[in-house]
Amino acid sequence: NRRIVLASRPTGAPTADNFRLEEAAVPALQDGQLLLRAEWLSLDPYMRGRMSDAPSYAPPVEIDGVMTGGTVSRVAASRHPDFHEGDLVMAYTGWQEYAVSDGTGATRLPEGFAHPSHALGVLGMPGYTAYAGLMDIGQPRAGETLVVAAATGAVGSLVGQIAKIKGCHVVGVAGGAEKCEYAVKELGFDACIDHRAPDFAAQLKAACPKGIDIYFENVGGAVFDAVAPSLNIHARVPVCGLIAHYNGGSLATDSTALLRSVLTRRIQIQGFIIFDYYVNRPDLHAAFQHDVAGWLKDGSLRYREDVAHGLENAPQAFIGLLQGKNFGKLVVKLS
Ligand code: NDP
C-alpha cells in the first residue's frame, strides 16, 4: 500500500519536501469493515489548510499522518453488510492506495454512474459548494451582474455557468489568456479578465458597466480589491475561499473601510463552509443533484478536468493548484 504522508509543515508555499511517499502493509479486515482501493483522488485547495497547525474549522493532518482527501474507490473486500466487492464508493480515504473503512462517510455511487471522477467535482463537494453558495447566499436574479474568480476551476466554472442559466451577466476572472478564452468561448461567460494583466482593475470595471450585484469570492487579494469599489447597493458576497492567501502573506488591514462600504451600500457578506450545508440542508443537496445532473445531461453545463497520473505525482500537482497551474478540476488517476 503506497501512501503520501505529511513530512513537515510548510512555511509559505508547500514544497516537495513537505510530503513523503511510503509503503505500508494493507491492514487485515475485521467484521463490519471494508477494504477500499482508490481509483481517483481529489486535490483541493482546502488541503493547504490541513497542512498547517494554525487554528481553523477542521483539525490539521498530523506530522507523518496520511494526507486527507476524498477518493472514488472500489470495494476490494467487504465484511460490511451494506457494501459488496466491486461497489464504487466516494469516501475520504486520503492520499493512499488502500484504506480500511467502517463505512462511515462512504457513499455508494449509483449503478451506471457515467464518470466516477465527477463524484469528486461537478457532482460532488466542489459542485455543491458552487450551487449552495450561489443559490442560497448569492440569490441570482435575471439581469444582475455576477463576478467570479478562479473562473475555470471546479467551483468557479459552475458558479458562472449556473448564473448564466439564471439570466445573469457573468464576468469571470482567471489567470492567463487561455483560461479567459475558455471561460467565454466554452463556458459562455460574457467576459473574462486576466488577473495578471497590469490594468486588471480597469478592465474589470469596464466589463461591469452596471456595477456588481454578486461577487462569488474564491481568491481575495488583488481581485477583491478590484471588485469592492464596484459592488452595488444590496450586493451579495458569498465568501467561499481566499486562495490567494493560503500560502501565507499579510492580510490587508483596513477592515473599517470595508465595513463602511458594507454599511452604506447595505452589502451582505457571508462566509460559508460546505460541510454545514451537507449537515443542515439535505433539501438543497437534493436540488443540487437534480439540477446539476439535469444540466450536464442536456448539455447546458461544461465540465473540465485536469488529470494527474499516479499517486507519486499528487504533491507536484497539488503545489501547482496553489499557483494556478491546474486548468479545470484537479484529480489524480491512480494506477
Ligand atoms: P480551482 O479548481 O479553482 O483551482 C484553484 C485556482 O485558484 C487556480 O487554478 C487559480 O486559478 C486560482 N488561484 C490560485 N492562486 C491564486 C492567486 N494567488 N490569486 C488568484 N487566483 C489564484 O479550485 P476549487 O474550485 O476547488 O476552489 C476554488 C475556491 O473555492 C478555493 O478558494 C477553495 O478554497 C474554495 N472552496 C471552498 C469551500 C467551502 O466550503 N467554503 C469548498 C470548496 C472549495 P487562475 O489561474 O484562474 O487564477
Residues whose N, C-alpha, C, O or C-beta is under 5 A from the ligand:
A	BS01	NDP	D44 P45 Y46 P126 T129 A150 A151 G153 A154 V155 G156 V173 A174 G175 N218 V219 V239 C240 G241 L242 I243 A244 F272 I273 I274 F275 L321 L322 Q323 G324 K325 N326 G328 K329
